[in-house]
Amino acid sequence: MRIISFITKKLKFTGNKEKVAINVSWAVLGKVVNILSSLFIGILVARYLGPEDFGLMSYVMSYVAIFQVLATFGLENIEIRELAKEDSDVPKIMGTSFIIRMILAFTTIIAIFVTLIIFKTDQQTKTLVLIFSTTLIFSTTKIIRNYFTSIVQNEYVVKTEISRTIIGATIKILLLSINAPLIYFIMASSFDLFLVATGFIISFNKKIGLKLPWKFDKWYAIYLIKQSFPLLLSASAVVIYQKIDQVMIKQMMDNVSVGQYSVASRIIEIGIFIPVIVSQTIAPLLVKKLHKCKDAYIKKRQQYMSIIVWGGILISLIIFILSKPAVTILFGSQYLDAIPVLKILSWKVALMGLFNFSAQIIIIEGIHKFVAVRNIFACFTSVLLNYFLIPHYGIIGSSIASISAFFISGYLAHLFIPGYRFIFYIQTKSLAVGWKQFFNIKSLK
């Protein structure tokens, strides 16, 4: 952080700019440590398990992820928005959100169990899915993470996540050393989320303690549910078209193919976190800017869009160029089929920049009435393209379906939704001339 402070002084950053730079730096530090650790451990686990078992492990996580949206109910960004308001009632927001999340988590686990029975899932897969579904309970503490995000203090979140990363990585290395079976790696992944939940609670207690005792308000619960319901439909569609590919690959092909596709997806996650973290970090500041001066907010909105989009394009290009050495050196010759998939999915990073920041604008401006339309359409596009392309082109077809869905939901759909058309113009302007602001960071005054 001393290095960051030195850089911000050299760039003459003050006030909010310095706060954003430091907060983004903490967020990036945490993600870099997490992703590098996950990549390193993921490489070892993928090499150890082989494409078939690694594919099954990825399928289990994707299956639970599809249901996870029910447990969060679209509350994530609503919580950050409400907590970021200057007159926010933090104890009421935290307490009410936590109770809602807990009820939804247990309900979702029951739903997962029921679907496993309906689809007559084999016993091994059923057991692994149910074990990993316990992470939904631990994820209820993400309300604490959202609190720290809302006050632009990612330091506390990062320290927690780094600690979890180190402990989790150590456990998985021990499992590798004793040649543990797949089920133990699923259990270890679930334990990772338990460590994070514990860390969030400890961090909140040290920072806030009993000064903010949480409280539940049923009327506020109704308000939160009403606010988040349109986002639930949208989030459901997003999660489905992000995760359905691996589920459909398993159903239409095999575990080995899922393993190949998962390797490419894991590498893409390295690049995707940057536009996501930057978007989430600056959102609270844009909320405050909107309440103070709308003209200044509009200017900042365009500037941030340009920087996020062109940063994503640059990262996509780097991943595209380095696809072959990335797969062969890191994962080995048994995953060569992942190379063409990675080349296609590399552009997902740029599209994520368009998608994620546009989602933040929709939340900030409270115009999420039609947000489900764009994502549901993209969801149907993804499912249909996967259904028709996988039988003919395998995992290549699935990667094309994934990119197509992101392009539609993150960009093209805005043109056809009157209330979001201004976002399309903002994005188009950023794509056309936004590189100027990307290479002129000092313009963020």
N, C-alpha and C positions, 0 to 999 in steps of 0.2 A: 504493500500500500504506500510505502514511502516513495517508490518509483512512480506510482500513479500521481501522488501529490506533486512530485517534481515536474512531471509532464504537464499537469494542469496549470501549474504556475508558469511554465514556459509558454504555454498556449494562451496564457492570460485568462483562464477560465475563472469565473467568480459566480457566487450565488447558486442558482439552479443548475447552471452548466457544470460547475464543479461537483455538485451533489449527484447529478446524473452520471458523470464520468466515474466517480468513486463507486456509486451503487452498481453501475453496469460492470465495473471492474470486479467487484465482489461476486456478482452473479456469474460473470464469465469464468472467474477463478474456480468457483464451485463446480460449474459445468465442465470445465476443462479437466479438473481432477477426476470428476465422476466419469466423464466420457473416456478419458485415457485409461482409467482403471477398468471400466466396463469393456473397452476395446481389448485391452491386454488380457483380462480374464476371459472375455468372450472368445478370443482367439484360442486360448488354451483349452477352453471347454469345447469349442467347435471341433478342434483337432482331436481331442480326446473322445468325444461322443461319436464323431462321424456325422455325415449328412442325415442319416435316418433318425437317430436319437435326437440330434440337434434340431432337426425339423419338427419332431414331436414336441420338444420343449418349446419351440417358437409357436407352434399351434396352440398349445395350452395357454400361453400368455396372451395370444391374440384372442382366443375364445373368451377369456375373462375380461379382456380389455373392451370387447364389444358390449358386455353387460355393465361395465364399470360406469358408463354414462348414466345409467339409471340411479346409481349410488350417489353420484355428484349432482344430478338433476339440473345441470346447467348453472349451478350456483357460483362457480369459480369467479367469473368476471363480475358478477353482480355483487359478490362479497367485497371484492377489491374496490369497486366503485362506491359502495355504501361506506366502507371504512375510510376511504380517501376524502370524503366530504368533511369540511371543517367543523360542522356541527354534529358529527356522527355520534351515536350512542353506542360506543364500542362494546360494553358488557352485554347489551341487549342483542347486538348483531352477532357477537361471538357465541353466546349461549344458545340463541335460537337456531343459528346455522348448524351448530354442533349436534343438537338434538335431532334436527331434520336429517342430517347426514347419517347419524347412527341408525335411525329407523329405516332409512332407505338402504343402508348397507346390508342389514339383516334380511330385508325383503328381497334384495337382489340375489343374495346367496341362495335363498329358497328358490327363486326363479331359475337360477343356474342348475340347481339339482333337478328340478322338474324337466327342463329341456334335455338334460343328459339322459333321462329316462325315456322321454318321448322319442328322441333320435336313436335310441338303443345303442348308445356309445359303449365301446368295449370297456372292460373293467379297469384296465391299466390307465387308459385315457381319463376315465371318469374319476379315478382316485387322484390323479395328478391335477386335474382341473379343480376339484373340491379343495385340495390342499392350498393351491394358489389363490383360490377365491377368498381366503382369510385376509388377504391384503386389503380387501375392501373395507374391513373394519379398521385397520390401521390408518387407512387413508382419510378417515374422518378428521384427523388432526391437521389436515392441510388448511383448515381455517386459520390456524396459527401462522402458517407460511404466508397466507394471503394478508394477514394483519401486518406482518413485517414488510411485505411488498407495498402495501398501501401507504406506509409511512416512509418509504424509500430507505429502508435499513436492511439490506440483504445480508449484511455481515453475520447476523445471528442465524439466519437460515443456512448460509454457506458453511459455517463452522460445524453445524449439526450434520449436514450432508457429507462433508469431507470425513468426519469421524465415522459415519456409517459406511462410507465407501472403503475406508481402510480396514475396518473390522470385517465387512462383508467379503472383501477380496481375500483377506487372510483365511477366512473359513473355506472359501471355494478352493484355494490353493491346497489346504489341508485335505479336502475331499479328493482332489486330483492325486495327491500323494498316496492315498490309500485305495485308489482305484474304485471309488464309490459309484454305485449305480445312479441312473438318471433321477430317481425319486428324491435322492438327497440334494441334488442341485435345485430341484423345485422347492424343497423345504428351505434351503439356504436363501433362495430368492425371496421367499415369503418373509423370512427372518430379517432380511434387509429393510423391508417396510416397517417392521416392528421397531427396529433400531431408529429409523427416521422419526417415527411417531413419538418414541420416548425422548429423542433429542429435541423435538419441537416443544414438548411439554416442559422440559428442563430449561430451555432457552427462554420461553415465555415467563416462567416462574422467576428466573434470574433478572430479567429485564423489567417485568411489570409486577410480578408477585401477586399479592392479595389486594393490590390497589384497584384492580378491575375485576371483581367477582362476576362471573358470567351469570346471566339470568335468561330465562325463557319467557317469551311473550307470544301467546297464540295468535294475536292479531297481526303481529309483525311477521309471524311464520306464514300466515296467509298471504301477506304482502310479498314476501320473498318468493313464495311458490308461484304466485301470479307473475312476478317479474321474470322468474327464471324459466317458466314453462315454455315460452317461445324458443328460448335458448336450448331447452331440453330436446325439442324436436330437431333443432339445428345440430346440436352436439351429437345426437344419436346418428344423424345422417353422416356427420363428419367421421365419427369413430367407425361406422360401418364401412365407408369407402376407404378408410385408412387401413383397416384390419381385415376386411372381408377377403382380400386377395389371398392371404395365407390360409384362411379357413377353406376357401373354395379350391385352392391348389391341392390341399390334402384330400378333399372330397372327390375331386375330379382326376387327381394324379396320384401322388404318394408322398410319404414323409421325406424322402430324399429330395424331391423337388422343392418342398417347403424349406428344407435346410439350405439349398442353393440360393433360393430367393431371400431367405432370412439373412444370409451373409451380406448380400448387397444392401439390404435394408439397414443392417447394423452400421455399415460404413456411412450411409447417408445420414444417420442420426448425428454423426460428428459435425456435419455442416448445418443441419437444420436448427440446432439449438441457438445459434447466434441471432437470426432474425426473431425467433420466438422470445428469447430473453430480453433483447433490446425493446421489443414491442411492449412486453409486460412491464418493463421497468419505467418506461417513459409515460405509460398510460396515466398513473396518478398525477403526474405533473401536468399533463394535458387537461385533466379534469379541473385542476385548479386554475389553469390558464383560461379555460372556457368560461369559468365563473367570473373571472376578473376582467377579461377583455376578449371579445369574440374575434376581432380583427387580428389580434396577436396570435390567437389560437389557430385561426385559418392559415396564417403564414407558417407557424410551426408544424402544423399538420402536413403541409406539402413538403416541407424540408425533411421531416422525419421519414415520410414515405419514400422520398428519393434515396436517402441514405440506406434505408433497410432493403429496398429493392435492388439497388446496384451492388450493395454488399453481397446479397444473395446470388446475383448473377456471377460475380467474381468467384465466389466459393464453388458454384456449380461448374464453372469452366475448369477450375483446378481439379476437382474430383473427376470430371470427364477425361481429362488428359492423363491422370494418374490411375485410372481404373484397373488396367492390367497389372501393373506392379503392386498395387494395393492389395488385390486379391491373391495373387500368386505368392508374394512374399509373406503376407500376414497369415493367410489361411491355408495355403498349400495347394497342390495340384488336384486334390480331391474336390475342390470347389471352383474349378475353372468355368463351369457353366454359369457362375454368378457374374462373370465379367461383362457380357453384353447387357445383362439386366442392370448392372451398376451404371453403365454408360447412359442408359435411358433415364434411370431414376436420379441421376446427378442433377437434372434440371428441376427436381422437386424442391431443392433448396431455394432457388429463385422464386418459384411459385409459392412456397411457404411464406416468403416475405410479403408478397401481394396479399395472400390469404389472411395471415395473422394480423397484420396491421390494419387491414380493412375491417376485420372483426373487432379490433379495439376501437376504431372510429364509431362503429355501429353501437357498441356498448356505451361509449362516452357520451354520445349524442342522444342516447335513448331511443334509437330508431330500429330496434330489433324486431319490430312487428312482422317484417317480411323476411327475416334472416333465414327462417326455415326453408323458404321457397328455393333459394339458391342451393342450399346444401342437400335438400331432399332430391332435387333434380340431378345434382352431381352424384348422389348416392345411387339412384336408379341407373345413371349412366355407367358407373363403375361396375355394378352388379351385372348389367346386361353385357357390357364389353367383356368382362371376365368370363361370363357364360359362353359367349360366342368365340372369343379369341383363345382361351386356354386349350380347347380341344385341337385347335389348328396350329397354334404357335407356342403352346406351353407357357413357361414362366416369362418369356419375352412378351407374349400377349398380355399377361397380367400386369407387367410393368407399364405397358402402353395404356392400359385401362386406368392405372393409378395416376399417371401423369395427366391424362385427359380429364379425370374427375377434378383434380386440383386446378387445372386451367379454367374449367367451367365455374367452379365454386368460388375461386379466388379472384377471378377477373371478368370473364365473359358474361356471367349471369348479371352483373351489376348494370350492364347496358340495357337489359330487358326489364329491369325492375325500376320503375319511375323514381321511387324514393331513394334508390341507391345509385342513380345514374351519375350523380356528382362524384361518387367514389371512382367510377369508371374513368371519368375525366381526370381526376387526381392521379390515378394509376398510370393512365396513358401519358400524361405530361411527365411523370417521373421516369417512365420507360424511354421517352423520347429525349429529354434534356436533363434528367435527374443526375446524370453522371457528373455534371458540373458541381452540384452541391456535395456529391459523394467525395469528390477530390478537393473540396474546399470546406473542411470541417469547421473552420473558423466562422463560417457564415451563420452558425447556430448561436445567435446572440439573444 
